[in-house]
């Protein structure tokens, strides 16, 4: 969405999200990041994330980022929403694999 080199890291934020399934947790997490971008003009290129639970699942994140500055921040595509079109989350032998489509 932005070139991180053009974003001053001036904002720290904690986020907590709960969902009954892991795929819904991923959907809600990405939706929250888009919401923070739209509401506050905050972008977070640094995130420490932990997930716990057996259902419901809980995501705790510590975010570091900055405010989009139209004179300094190099903008790319502007994500509008996460969709359920082709949305999938699966565990593989190598870890987790996600497939998703984001409206821009």
PEZIFEN-V308871 format. One record per helix or strand. SS is the DSSP state (helix for helix, strand for strand). FROM is the first residue (numbers start at 1). TO is the last residue. If there is no record, write none. Layout:
ss->[SS:SS]
from->[FROM:FROM]
to->[TO:TO]
This chain:
ss->[strand:helix:strand:helix:strand:strand:strand:strand:strand:strand:strand]
from->[2:4:11:22:42:57:75:81:88:95:102]
to->[2:6:19:40:53:67:75:82:92:99:103]
